[in-house]
Amino acid sequence: MTMTHEQSDREQQMRADLETGFTDQEWAVGMVLCPARENCVSTFGLRALFTPMKDGRLPMHRGSFGTPCAGARQKPTTPPLQLRPAV
């Protein structure tokens, strides 16, 4: 399925917000983004969030055809997400 230009822009903005290390979603606190960025094969694409394993690396994740992601088992390049401070 192809995204419209508006959906793609929204997806990029959501990713940029997450890369700051802050989120408005309580369920996402402590999670990290895949370092493969837009090349992540996860079905969630740019918004792929993962709970790091005990060694700090991302868990294995694969695309719909079983292809492993380049970001799997790598250390995240962004800090774990925190709740955005109230203004």
N, C-alpha and C positions, 0 to 999 in steps of 0.2 A: 504494500500500500504506500502510495506516495503522499507526502505531506504538502499542504499548500504553503505558499511563501509566508503567510501569517502564522501558521502553525510552526514552521521552522524558526521564525523569529522568536516566537514565544518559548520554544524549546531552548534556543540559544540563551535567552534571557534567564530562564530557570537555571540553566547550567552555570551561568556567570554568577548568579546569586549564591548558588551552592559553593562555588569555588572561593567565595569570601570566607567560608568557614562558619557561616551562620545560616539558620533556618528558622522558619516560623512553625515548623511541624515537630511536635514533641516526640513522635515515634522515630524521627530521624536522628535524634541526638546520639552522638557517639559513632555514627556511621560515617563512612568515607566514600569518595567517588573513585571510580575505576580510573587508573592512570592512563589507560588507552584512549581516554576522551571520546571523540566522535567515532573512533575506530572500534569501540567496544562492541562485541558481538551479542551482548545481552539484549533481550527483547525490550528492555527499557531504554536502550540507546544512551543518549547524553545524560539521562537522569539516573543511571544505574548506581544505586547505593548499596554498600555492603558493610556488614559487621566484620571488622578485621579479626583474623584468627589470633591465637595467643602469642604468636611470634611477630605480630604486627603486619603480616602480609595479607593480601586479599585471598579469599577462597577461590577455588577453581570455578569458573563459569564458562559456559559454552553457548554458541549460537544455535539456531534452530536446526542446523544440519550437523551438529556435533563438533564443530570446529572450535578448539579452545581459543579463548581471548588472549591477546598479547599482554593484557594487564593482569591476568590470573597469576596468583602466587607472587606478585610483585608488591613492593612497599608502596603505599599511597603517596601521591605528591601533594595532597591537600590535607590540612589538619582535620581531625574528627569534628563533626558538626556540633555546634552549640546553639542554644536558643538565642535568637536575636534579642539584644537588650531593648527594654522598653524605652521609648523616647519621651 
